[in-house]
Amino acid sequence: MPSFRPALVALFGAALLLAPNLAATAANRATFPKDFKQMVMYGDYRRGSGGELAYALKETIDIAKAGQPLPPGTRLVLEIYDDGALTSYFVMEKGVDWGLEVDEEKRTGDWHFQQFDINGEVNRAAIADRCESCHQSAANNDFMFTVNRMRDYLP
């Protein structure tokens, strides 16, 4: 009867090598929304040939207009433009207790951030730390800079 011990040892060893990478990846749960085409543009932040366009689902905007906190599962998307061309997307996603996965000094409620390329694929070079540090200053607005634009949105 063949011994499975060498295979188990190899598998366990591989798991140990991959574990640090898995932990680092698990810290950012923001995903590109499959329903992006259903989102509406509620904010236009153009500056010269660059800028951002802000998107959310109509239901999300309605919740913000009602003065209610945005629920877990909410995704906000920025289209990022440079020299008039779309260069990337930035997603801010809220989960249940996601803030507990982030060091307290970096915490932005239960929001996670991720940059995506123009095909909706994760841009691994993007650094969400910058976003966290900036959004911490908007704690009184659930860590969002665009909530007032959502509240003022008229279709």
N, C-alpha and C positions, 0 to 999 in steps of 0.2 A: 504494500500500500504506500503510495507516494506521501512524502511529508510536505505539509503546507507551511511549515514553520518558516523557511526562507522567504516565501512569498509574503507572509504576514509581516515579517521583520522589514522587508523592503517597503511594503505598503505603509507601515507605521512610520518608517524613516522619512518617506516622501511626505506624509502628512505633517510631520514635524517641520520639515523644510518649508512647506507651503503655508503653514499656520500663521506666521507673521504677516505674510502678504494678504492672506484672507482677512485678518483682523483689520489691516489698514484699509482694505477695500470696503469692508462692512461698515466702516465709520461714515461713509457717504452713501446714503440710500436714494438720493434724488435720481429720478429716471425721466427720460424724455416722454412726454404725454402722447399716447396713441391717438388721442382725440384732439390733437393740436389744430387740425383743420376746422374744428367746430368752435375754437376759441375766437373771441372778438378782441380787436385792438382797442384798448381803452386809454392808452397814453402814448404820446409822441414826444420823444426827447431828442430831437435832432440838433446837432451842433455842427455847423459847417457841412462838410461832406460825410460826417460820421454821426453816430448817435444810436439810440435804441428805440424800439417800438415795443410796448408792453401789451401782453395778451393774457386773458383769463377766460374761463367758461362764463357764459351769461349767468348761470346759477351762482357762481362765485361773486360776481359783481352785485347781484341782487342781495346776497348775504351781507356784503360790505355796506351797501346802501341802507340796509335795515339796521346798521350799527351793531351787528352781531359779530362775534369772533369767527374767523375762517376756520372751518373744521379740518381735522386730519384728513388727508387725501387731497387737499388743495394743492394745485400746481400753478405757479405764475411763471410766465415765459417772457424773456426779453430776446428780441432779434437784435443782434449787434451788427452795425453797419460801419464800414470804413471806406472812404473814397467812393461812397454811393453804392457799394456792393455788400451783400450779406456775407458776413465772415464767420458767424457762429451764433449759437443760441445759449442762453443762460437760463437754467431752471432752478426755481426755489420751490421746494416741496415740503409739506408739513405732514408729520407722522405722529403716531401715538407714542409718547415717551421717548422720542428720538433725541431729545436734549440730554437725556441721562447717559447717552453714549458719547457725549462730548465733554471735555474738561470744562468745569464750571466757568473758568475765566474766558472761555471761547464760546460759551453757550449762547444760542440765539433762539430761545424757546425750544420748540420742537421742529424747527426748520433745518433742512439740509440744502446744500447748494452744489450745482455741478454745471460745468460748461460742456457743450456739445458742438461738434462740427456741423456743417451745413447739411449733412446727411442724417443728423440725429444720433451720431455715434459719439460715445464719451471721448472727450478731449483729455487724455491723461496728463497732458502738460499743464492743464488748468489748475490753478491753486485756489481752492475754496476758502482757505484760511483768510485771504484778503477780504473776501465777501463777509465772512463771519465777523471779522474785526470791525468792518464798516457798519454792518447791520446792527451791531450791538448798540449803536447810538440811537436806534429807532425802537428801543424797548417799549416805549409808551404807545407805539402803534403796532404792537405784535411783530416788531422787528421788520416792518415793511415801510418803504419810502413812498410807495405808490397808492396807498390805501385811500387817500383823499381824491386821487384821480378816479379810482373806482367809484367812490361815492358820488362824484360829480359827473360820471359818464352818462351821456345821452346818446341813444342809438341813432 
